[in-house]
Amino acid sequence: MIEEIIQKAKQRSKRVGIYAHKFPDGDAISSSCALVQYLKSQGVEARYIVTTPIRTFKNIVGDIPVTTEVGEDEIAIILDTARLDYAQNTLFQKSSVEDIYSIDHHEKTQEVMNIEEELGIPSQNVIRNSEASSVCEILANELSEEQITLPIAELLTVGILTDTARLRFLKTNTLEVLVKLIQMGVNYEKIVEMCTVKNNLKSEVGLAKLLLKSQRFLIGDTLGIILPIENREVRWVNREYGVRSPQKRIFKMTDIKNCSFSCILAENEPNQYDVEFRSVEAWGNFNVLQIANLHQGGGHYNASGCTIKEGGTREEITTRIKQQARELYQQQGANVQEMTPNEQDMELANILDKTQRLTRKVTPEILRQVSSLIKAGANYDYMYRKTRSFGQFMLGNELLSRIPVSVYSQANPVVHIRLLEQDISRLSKKYQVSQEDILGIISIFSNIQVNNATIWLPNGKSSHIDRFGNINFRNGNLGREISGERT
């Protein structure tokens, strides 16, 4: 299809506009910029059409010009956009339907019309592959390998890594595609480093204050967690802490042990909730895309979203989603049993530990080995996760929420958390955590921009993390370091 677009653009002297979804992520931005570069290398005038500034991934793609007008005779390619109302803008509607193309990796469902059906795009103008991890993975297979330059290969790698949360979530051929890109010359560790952006402490404090309002409810013999955020809270956390689109932070809930379902619904605009759903295979796998479809949304089996407009009060929407999750679990979810790792699981765990979850010292051979273990039955999703209890999750939010403005407003903050006996007693009772759990919460700073952070207990024990992620625990009685690790 890409070759057909190139020939049409050349023969008819047409410019190509690339479009993607609103709140663009790494896949949307990288696939758009990669395709622009590829088309330009083939002698076609192309540009990524956005009507509002893009602030994310500027360190990788630079500044993307804002466009307000396009010609009626342009070719339009829509990337990573399941539905029309997900589009960042709809300037592509100026093009004739025969000149509109769509490339997407979201699953097509019977219940909800997707963008090609809404626009009436001819079937030959559509690539929809839900077996791909990302649009960047699709492009890596669709573009001519001989014409993929190193900068294009790097952009495709960025999109794959970001849409899989640095290979946390894999599709069947994702690792094979990465092997191909690495063999093209991509410096894998460099791209991982570029995609690893530590969070600002100020925004993490604000987000923690919201997450402390998370509601826990039962779904069969598993947990569900839901966080409804009304408009005044959205405006407050944006104004005071710089947190935008809080529903996009749903990933913070997905490592909670026995939590099969998580959801954040944020009223970013009055009477309009942007909602993200997640389910976890290890704790009762079920298809949250079906819940999204009930609200005219879209996405994937374990990760979907929607926008609810005029759907009732926050409490009514929350109650409805809880019930929908329970019903879906009853239909599809399985009773969770403690997993007993087999030989393939243990070998996979060893590789994941040695490569820091496939972020360091990764070679094509290692990726092939991981792929072989998965095909042999290793449970990648389970072995990849570092789980925590709901109490540990809430404890981390509470300790973050205590950090004062005098600390989080610093450019290179140093965090000291000193707990009193009454703090230990209250936290232990409230969250069912031990002193070791409290010290272990220091790991939350591994993805936050701090110079260093320390937690002190009244008995002299402490935990410390430096800016490189190295963690040390100190036994107050012995007065010496008793363990250390790098997160």
N, C-alpha and C positions, 0 to 999 in steps of 0.2 A: 504493500500500500504506500509506503514512503516513496518508493521509486516512482509510482504513478503520480503522486503529488508533485514530485520534482519535475517530471516531464510536463505535466499540465501547467505548472508555474512558468516554465521556460517557454513553452510553445505559445502561451497566451499572455506572456509578460505580466504575470500576476504576482503581487506581493502576498506573503504568507503571514498570518497572524496566529500566534500561539496563545491559548487561553488555559486557565486552570481554575481551581476552586478558591473560595473565600477562606480566610485564615490559612493561607498556603503553608504547607509543611515542607520538609526537606525533599520529599519525592516530587511534589508539585513544582517547586522552584527549580530543582536540579534537572528534572526531565524537560521542563520548558526551556531552560537555558542551554541544555545539551542539544536539544533538537534545533534550536535557533542556530547554534554553532555549526551543526551538521549541514543544515540547509544552506547556510552561507558558504560553507566549504564546497558545496555543489553548484555554486553560482546562482543561488536563489536568494532574493531579498526577503528577510524574515525578521520578526521581532516578537517579543513576549509582551502581550497586551495586558497592562494593569492600570486601573483607574485611581488607585490609592497607593501611596508609598509602601514598599515592602521593607521591613526592618530586619527580618530574620535572615540569617546566613549571608549577611553582607560581607563577612570575612572570606567567603568562598566565591560568591557570584558578583560582588561589587554592587554598585548602584544600578537599579533597573528603572529606566525612565518611565514616568507616568504618561499614559496616552488617553486622550479624551475623544478622539475622532479616528475612524477608520473608513476606508473606501468601500463602496458597495460591490466592487468587483474583486475583492480580495478573497483568497482561500483561507479558511479558518480551520485550525486543528485544536480540538478541545481535549485536554489531558486530565486524567485523574479526577474526573467530575461525574459522579453517578447520576445526579439529578440537576435539572435546570435551576432550581432555587439554591443549589450549592455553588453555582458559578460565581467567580469573583466579580464579573460583569457580564453583560449580555450583548456586547457590541458585535459578537459573531453573528447575530441575527440579521445584520445588514447583508451578509453574504447569501447567495442563493443556496438552497438546500443541497444541490448537487456539489457545491464547493465547500461543504462543511464535513469534517471528519472527526471521529472520536476514538481515543485510545484510553482504555480504562482497565483496572484490575479488580473493581468491585463486583460482587456477585449479582447476577441478574435474578430477579424474583418475579413470580407471577402476580403478587399482590400490588406492586408499585411500579408505575411506568418509569423507565430510566430515560436518560437525556436523549438518546437516539430515537426513542419512541415519541417523546414529547415534541421533538423538532421534526420528526419524519425523515431522519437521515437514512439514505439508502444503505442496505446491509453491507454492500461491498466497501462502504466508507467507514466501517466500524471494526475495531479490534477490541474485544472484551474477553479478557483472560483472567478469571478469578483464581487460577492455579499459580499465578505469578505473585510474588511478594509485593510488587510495586510496578509503576509504569516504567521506571528506570530499568527494571529487569526485562520488561517487554521490549523496550527500545534496544537493549543490549543484544537481543536476538533478532530484531527487525532491521537494524541498521547494518549496512555492509561492513564486515569486520575490517576489510582493507582500508575503509574510509574513516574508521573511528580513530581520531587522533588521541594523544595522551590526555589533553585537557577534557575532551569529551568523555573518555573512559573514567577519568577522575570524578566528573559530575555524576555519571551513572552509578559509580560506587557510593558516592554521598547519598544519593536517593535510596539505594538499597539498604545501606546501613541505618539511615534514619527511619525508614518505614518499617524496618524489622527491629527497631530499638537496639541497634548494634548486634544483630543476629540473635536476638532473644526469641523472635518469632520467625520460623522458617517455613517456606513452601518447598515443594518437591525438588525443584531444580535451582533453588537460590544459590546454594554453595557451588554448584557447577558453573553458574554464570559468574560468580565472583572469581573462581579459578581462572576463567577466561580473561577477565579484566586485569587480574594481577599479572598474568602472562603477557598482557599488552604493555606492561611497564608501570602499572599503578603501584605507588608506594603505599601499601595498605595501612601501615602504622601511622603514616603521616595523615591519611584521610580520617582514620579513627580519631586521631588527636584533634583534627579540625572539627569533627562532629561532636567532640566532647566539650561542651560549653558548660562550665560550672555556673550554678544558679547564684544570683545575687542574694546576699543574706537578708537584705531588707524585704525583698519580695517573698522569701521563704518564711520570714516571721509573719507577714500578713497572711500568706496562704495557710500557715499552721493555725492561725486564729480561726480561719474558716473551717478547716478540717476538724477542729475540736467539736464542731457542731454535727459531725457525721452521725447518722442514725444506723444502729445495728438491728437487724431483724432476721428471723429464721426463715430459711428456704429448705424444706425437708430437714435433713440432718446436717445442713451446711449453714453458713452465714451469708447474709446479703448486707451490703453497706450502701447507703444512699445519702447524698448531701444536696439538699435543695437550697439555693442561694437566691434571695430576692434582689430586686433592682437596687434598693438602697445599699445593700451589702456589696453588690458588684461595684457600684460607684465609689463607695467608701474604700474598698481594698485597692481600687485602681488609683484613686486620688492620694491615699496615704502611703501606699506601698508599691505602687507601680505594677500591680498584677492585672494583666489583661486576659480576657477569655479564660476564666478559671476552670471551665469544664474541660479544657485541654490538659489539665493536670491530673486527669483520671488515673494515669499510670501509677501514681503514688499509692493507690489502693490495691493494686493487683498482686502484691506479694504477701498478703495477709493469709495466714494459714487457715484452711477450711472455709475461705471466702469464695464462694462459687460465682457471685455476681456483685458488681459494683456500678454505681451510677452517680454522676454529678449533673444537676440541671441548674443552669445559671440564667437568670433573667437579665441578659445583657441589654435588652431593650424592654421598655415597659410592656407587660402582657405578652412577652415573647421569650420562651425558654429555649436555649440551645442546650441539647442534652447529649451526653456521651454514655454508652453502655459498654461494659466489658464482662466476659465470662472467662473462667479459668478451667482449662482441660483437666488439671490434676484434682480439682475439687468438685467435680460434677458438671461435666462438659454439656452445655446446651447452647442453642443457636439464638444469640441476642439480636441477630439481624431480623428475626421475626417480630421482636418487640419494636424495633425501629420502624419496620414496615407498617405496623399498626398506626404509627404516627407519621406516615408518608416519608420515612427516612430511608437510609441505606447504609452500606458498609460491608462488613465481613461477618463470618460465623461467630467469632469471638470478640469482635470489636466493631461497633456500629454507632450511629448517631442520628439525630433528627432535630427538627425545630418544631416546637409546640406553640401555636399561636391561639390565643383566646381559648385555651383548653380547660379553664376553670382556675380556681385558686391554687396557690402553691401546695397547700395541704391536700387538695383533691387530686392534683396531678401526682403527688408523691404516693398517695394511697393507691392510685390506679396502677402505677408502675410496680409497686411492691406486689400487688396481686397478680399482675401479668407475669412477673418473674417467678412467683410461686407456681402458677399454673404451667408455665413452660418447663420448669424443673420437674414437675410431676410427670409431664409427657416425655421428657427427653433425658433428664438428669439421672445419674446412677448413684446409688449409695456409695459413699466414699469409704474406702478401706485403706489402711496404712500400707503403703507400697513397700515391697521387699526388693531392693535393687538386685538385679542379676549381674552376670559377668560383663555383659555389654554396657550396662549402666555404670558399673564401677570403672570400666576403662574410659568411658566417655567423661565421667566426673574427673578422672585424673587429667585428661586433656584440657578440660575446661578450667581446672585449677591452675595448671601449668601455664596456660595462655591467658590467664585473667579474663575468663569468659570470652575467648576468641578476640582479644584486643591487643595482645602482645605476642611477638615471635610466631606469627601466623604465616604459614607457607601453603602453597597449593596442595602439598602432600598432606598436611594436617587437615585441611578442609575436606579432601577426599576421604581421609580416614574417618572423620566425623560423619560424613555422608554415608559411608559403608556401615558404621555402627548403628545409625538410625534405621537404615534399611534392614539391618539384622535384628531389630526390635528394641534398641535402646530408647528409653523414654526421655527425649531431649528436653521437653517442656518441664518435666519434673526435676531433672538433674540440674538444669540451668538456674532454677530459682533459689534464692536465699530468702526463706520465708521468716515471718515474724508473727507473733500473736496480735490480736486486735488491741490488747492492752499495751504491747510494746509500740504499736503504731500510734496510739493515742498519747502515750508517754512522750514519744519523740515530739509530737505536736505541742504538748504542754511545755516542755523544756525550751523549745524554739520560741514559743509565744512569750516567754518570760524575758527574752533578751531585750534590753532597753534601747531606746533610740540613740543614746550616746554611744552605743557600741555598733549597731547596724548601720549608722550613718557614716561610719569611717570608711575610707577608701580601701584599707587593708586591715579588716577588723581582727582583733584578738578577743576570743570569747572565753570568759571564766564563769562556770556555773558551780556555785558553792551551795550544797544542800545541807539543811539542818536536820536534826533528829526528827522533828515533827514533820519535815518534808518527806523523809524516807518512810515514816509510818503512814502518812496520808497517801503517798503515791503507791506504796506497796499494796495497801488495802483497796484503793480505787481501781487500779489497773491489774491487780494480781501479778505483780512482777517482783523479782528478787533484786538484791543489791547488785548482783552480777548483770542482770538485765539493765539496770539503770546505768551502770558503767559502760555496758555494751552499746548504749544508744549513741555514744560518741561517733559511731560509724555514719550517722546521718550527715555529718559535716564533710564526708568524702566527696560529695557532689556540690558543695557550697563554697563560694569564694571567701575563704578565711585564711589569715596568716597561720593561725593555729587555734585549737580549742581544747579546753580541759574541763572535766567534771570531777569535783572533789566531794567525797563523803566525809561525815563527821569522824569516822574511825581512821582517817588518814589515807584510805585507799583512793586511787584516782585513775582516770583514763585520759589519754592525750592523743591528739591527732595533729600532724603537721600539714603544711600546705601541699605536700606531695601524696598525702593519703596514708602515711605510715602511722600505725596505731601502737601505742604502748600502754600497758596496764602496770600500775605500781601498787604493791602491797604495803599498806601503811605500817603494819607491824614489823615487817622485815626491812622496810625502807629501801627496797630494791625493785628493779623492774622484773616482772615475772613472766611476761609474754609480749610478743610483738608480731604485727602482721601488716601487710599492705593491702588496702581494700581494692 
